């Protein structure tokens, strides 16, 4: 049948065909599991590992990284399930890790007696599967059962299986959702809401579920009851259940094509109701006393008043009346929200320094009080529960190890545990400084290094950057070992050897709330890049380092940042560590989950958007005869979020132009780039070996194997 295209569609197609008039000679590298592409990967891995591992530097760094990552000296980080604290734990004896639990009473006394709920290493061996633990979901359903999420090799695609806490085993004939990019939530003990791959035309353009169904115990999943189906151009549809004071509230959260835009659909009596009367640019956080707690990402007026972007508001789920919960100040941003039985907890930043506030409601409205924690560091809500008024919080900084605190329901604070030092930080200082960007915006950054090194100046320095998706960059000590630019790992592997670390708080992140993020969206993306260059220039102007000793580090969206810096300002950097990156912005929305990020970057299929995207897209802006530093790329074959083709094609194009580079692709591990602590320690050692080779030649020459 002949389909007549609208004139606007024809113009878009014409613009795209003109933009792609020059064929891409490296498209074959987008074939993730193609034998030709994998042969290319294996050859590059062999070369890179031969170059970087053939050194006592690598051996020392690996041992140091592995010791930190597998140390028993780590604080509990998990969640509250009834009267228990549950967490996932990995060490040298538990490579894949164990799901374990202890009582809240034991933990708050600082004497946890851990009981293993499930050993993932044993499960993987028993079932002959490459299982990677992802999460547990115990909220809203059978209080004795949880949904365990497992991934093969660390992919975003997961399997969900019902698990009995009492028996510590999978439930016979229990709920099982097959492998897919799935979101699941309990409704009650015998009912789930499932959004998954239902077959043909059931996934959005971004590769996520577009239909949610109600699945009752004992029935066929494929015959479950449809609840809601969204447009294929939307990002995803996800069920969510919030529990507060013993009552559960279930919703469907619709994420539009712009990932900042949401609709929240209540579920009542097994049916999807009308969307709640809220603006699209929001972030739902939970339910407190029958009110949905929502963060605003845009100004909004309702009968309840005029609200600002960044405000936290409450929507009554019966009357739909709205009221202000908290409005952050000009230097403040709300980093996370968690809800207890009678209190809404805000994890906040004030000039990029951590705070936690408790908000409770009386007859006059919402009242705020501070939880008294140390200053000048990073605070985190570790574990709360909608059925309890006590909680666990932590404090840390790049030079101060994590401390876990218990906050009782009478607000008394006690120390639960303190992390021992993982490196010698006695002479290390952390300073907050700022640079001035191209348009005059003040851009803060953290500078971390030994006093003597900073005093001497001209130091090998690594500048970390991200600048996107409302994510703040903070000077943590030990929080996420997959990001080794933070804290103890960088302290041991880099600072102790005379290196300096800088963490940039560029626009696009969440350091100052939605406005800071919005300032680098779409056609304003260049602001984030200019901010990063301003920090680099400030480091050089202050004498901290020089362009011959300055390295850049970024992953994912930060990998895009570095790819742009490579093509726009290679004069600033002597080394670039680019991890799991976006680089071909002409095709990013056609690769894996890329379409879900068009609200962040724009749509390259729309000529007006491509006009500004093409100005910075790294893959299209590589040129011959430039003075590019030798780049280190890393990615993962099993990354089903950011396509490994980005890094593959960029490296291949660089090589064809005659530039040197290092390339390493782990064959498993998902977007994190690794599947276990051994792989993570190896990749971390490779990264810092690369920086030592590029920025500390005297150390490299002295220790490299001959």
URNOR-V693831 format. One record per helix or strand. SS is the DSSP state (helix for helix, strand for strand). FROM is the first residue (numbers start at 1). LEN is the number of residues. If there is no record, write none. Layout:
{{SS:FROM:LEN} {SS:FROM:LEN}}
This chain:
{{helix:7:13} {helix:27:4} {helix:35:18} {strand:55:1} {helix:56:14} {strand:78:4} {strand:84:8} {strand:94:10} {helix:104:5} {strand:115:5} {helix:120:8} {strand:131:7} {strand:145:8} {strand:158:7} {strand:169:2} {strand:176:5} {strand:183:6} {strand:191:5} {strand:203:1} {strand:209:1} {strand:211:6} {helix:221:3} {strand:225:5} {strand:236:9} {strand:247:9} {strand:262:7} {strand:271:5} {strand:282:7} {strand:291:6} {strand:300:3} {strand:305:3} {strand:312:5} {strand:322:5} {strand:332:8} {strand:344:7} {strand:353:10} {strand:365:6} {strand:378:6} {strand:391:7} {strand:400:8} {strand:413:6} {strand:428:9} {strand:442:9} {helix:451:6} {strand:461:4} {helix:487:7} {helix:495:3} {strand:500:5} {helix:514:5} {helix:522:3} {helix:526:16} {strand:550:6} {helix:557:12} {helix:570:3} {strand:575:5} {helix:588:3} {helix:592:10} {helix:607:7} {helix:618:4} {strand:631:6} {helix:645:12} {strand:661:6} {helix:670:3} {helix:677:19} {helix:697:7} {strand:704:1}}
